[in-house]
């Protein structure tokens, strides 16, 4: 009898450990693969403006293109950066998000010497102390001859029907 109880206790401990491991690794019997959800671009270019994969919304790089699609807004880096943020905020809003949901940005500057000027504008759009992680680089050319382009990642938790 004592051997049976010991064996039963060992089985319960092993089963409990296995279930804890599954919970820690995110495995469940009802987990289904989520397909990417594509948000088509309103521009006449072959890319999506955003793609949702799991809880992450990936935004395509955006430049300071005018709302009417006529090209870049005039005024150089400053005007283009403000327009770029306007476009990024609009894309986020389509998904019920704002800049506060952005956790990663990649910035491409046509002239890396404009990095400080860009930073002054960039800092206006995020809460101090809660800036997204970021990479910035100088590049030899950007679409439409832009001075700056930025892509972002945002946290957008998806309801998977779990209770």
Secondary structure, DSSP 8 states (H G I E B T S, - for coil): -HHHHHHHHHHHHHHHHHHHHHHHHT--TT------EEEE-SSSSSSEEEEEETTEEEE--B--B-TTSSSB-SSHHHHHHHHHHHHHHHHHHHTT--GGGEEEEEEEESSGGGHHHHHHHHGGGS-TT---EEEEEE-S--GGG-SEEEEEEEE-----S--
